[in-house]
Each structure stands twice: as structure tokens, then as C-alpha cells.
């Protein structure tokens, strides 16, 4: 996956790999706790988007399930063993699960943590 670009507080473009945290200069930002969680605003008073909600737990592999050609389930597994006959992981403990919901036109409309 190619690096992600961002404009730093120094005004120059920087690149980080997808596995790297994206630096955020909060020296002039304000941080407040609200009923909805933590809110960070930049020096212009505009909220800085943050990702909250679904949490992908530590896992070793992912089981996927389909209905027709639609991905409908994601199960995160920890542990398990590699099956050399079928070339897939088997067993392990389920540590997280997502359900993907589609409308009548096969458009993905929801991702629900189960």
C-alpha cells in the first residue's frame, strides 16, 4: 500500500506508511471531554475528525463468510493452526465479529459489531 500524504504544521508535505501513526500537531488545539467522548479542535475551533466505535482486536487471522457474492461476516480469530492440507487456518478463539448488512439492491448499508 502506498504511503499517505499530509501537510504538516511546517507547511510541507510529509508521507507516512499505512502502519505508522499520522502525526497531529495539537500544540494549539483544544481537547475537551463531552458526553459523546473526547473532542479535539484545531486552532480555528474546527473539530478534528477522530475514529471511534468499532475496535479490531489483536488477531492472527480472519474468517470471512459470504451470501452469494456479498461479504456478510467477518470473524477475527486468535490462535489456531495452519492446516497444510487445505492451506487455511483452523480453530482458534473468536475475539471479534462483524456482520455486514445489504439492502435489496445489494448495497452495503451497515457494518455491525456482534
C-alpha positions as CSV (number, residue, x, y, z in Angstrom):
1,X,0.0,0.0,0.0
2,X,1.4,3.4,-0.9
3,X,2.3,6.0,1.7
4,X,-0.3,8.5,2.9
5,X,0.5,12.2,2.4
6,X,-0.4,15.0,4.8
7,X,0.6,18.7,5.1
8,X,2.5,19.2,8.4
9,X,2.3,22.3,10.6
10,X,5.6,23.3,8.9
11,X,3.6,23.7,5.6
12,X,5.4,20.9,3.8
13,X,4.0,17.6,2.5
14,X,5.1,14.6,4.5
15,X,4.4,10.9,3.9
16,X,3.8,8.1,6.4
17,X,3.3,4.4,5.7
18,X,-0.2,3.0,6.5
19,X,1.2,1.2,9.5
20,X,2.6,4.4,11.0
21,X,0.5,6.8,13.2
22,X,-0.5,10.0,11.5
23,X,1.2,12.8,13.5
24,X,-1.2,15.6,14.6
25,X,0.1,18.9,16.0
26,X,-2.1,19.6,18.9
27,X,0.1,22.3,20.5
28,X,-2.5,24.9,19.6
29,X,-5.5,22.6,19.7
30,X,-8.1,22.3,22.4
31,X,-9.1,19.0,24.0
32,X,-12.4,18.5,25.8
33,X,-14.4,15.7,27.2
34,X,-18.0,15.7,26.1
35,X,-21.0,13.3,26.6
36,X,-20.1,11.8,23.2
37,X,-16.4,11.2,24.0
38,X,-13.2,13.2,23.5
39,X,-13.3,16.2,21.1
40,X,-10.2,17.8,19.6
41,X,-10.5,21.2,17.9
42,X,-7.8,22.8,15.8
43,X,-6.6,26.4,16.4
44,X,-9.5,27.7,14.2
45,X,-12.1,25.9,16.5
46,X,-13.0,23.3,14.0
47,X,-13.3,19.7,15.2
48,X,-10.6,17.3,14.1
49,X,-12.2,14.0,13.0
50,X,-11.5,11.0,15.1
51,X,-12.3,7.4,14.6
52,X,-14.2,5.7,17.5
53,X,-16.6,2.8,17.8
54,X,-15.7,-0.5,16.2
55,X,-12.5,-2.0,17.6
56,X,-10.4,-4.5,15.7
57,X,-8.9,-6.8,18.4
58,X,-5.5,-8.4,18.3
59,X,-5.9,-11.4,16.0
60,X,-3.9,-14.0,14.0
61,X,-6.4,-14.5,11.1
62,X,-9.8,-13.6,9.8
63,X,-12.6,-15.9,8.7
64,X,-14.9,-14.5,6.0
65,X,-18.4,-15.6,5.2
66,X,-20.5,-14.8,2.1
67,X,-24.1,-14.9,1.0
68,X,-23.8,-15.1,-2.8
69,X,-21.1,-12.7,-3.8
70,X,-21.7,-10.4,-0.7
71,X,-19.3,-10.5,2.2
72,X,-21.7,-10.9,5.1
73,X,-19.5,-11.9,8.1
74,X,-16.0,-11.2,9.4
75,X,-14.7,-13.2,12.4
76,X,-11.4,-12.3,14.0
77,X,-9.5,-15.3,15.5
78,X,-6.6,-15.6,17.9
79,X,-4.6,-18.8,17.9
80,X,-5.4,-21.7,15.8
81,X,-3.2,-23.8,13.5
82,X,-2.3,-23.8,9.8
83,X,-3.9,-26.8,8.0
84,X,-1.3,-27.9,5.5
85,X,-3.9,-30.0,3.5
86,X,-6.4,-27.2,2.9
87,X,-3.9,-24.3,3.2
88,X,-6.1,-22.4,5.7
89,X,-6.0,-21.5,9.4
90,X,-8.4,-23.6,11.6
91,X,-9.5,-23.4,15.2
92,X,-8.6,-20.6,17.5
93,X,-10.7,-18.4,19.7
94,X,-13.1,-15.8,18.3
95,X,-12.1,-12.4,19.6
96,X,-14.3,-10.2,17.5
97,X,-17.1,-10.4,14.9
98,X,-18.7,-8.1,12.3
99,X,-21.9,-8.5,10.4
100,X,-22.3,-6.7,7.1
101,X,-25.9,-5.8,6.1
102,X,-27.0,-5.1,2.5
103,X,-30.2,-3.6,1.1
104,X,-32.5,-5.1,-1.6
105,X,-30.2,-3.7,-4.3
106,X,-27.1,-5.4,-2.8
107,X,-25.6,-2.1,-1.5
108,X,-23.7,-2.4,1.8
109,X,-25.7,-0.3,4.3
110,X,-24.4,-1.3,7.7
111,X,-21.5,-2.9,9.5
112,X,-22.4,-4.1,12.9
113,X,-20.1,-5.3,15.7
114,X,-21.6,-8.6,17.0
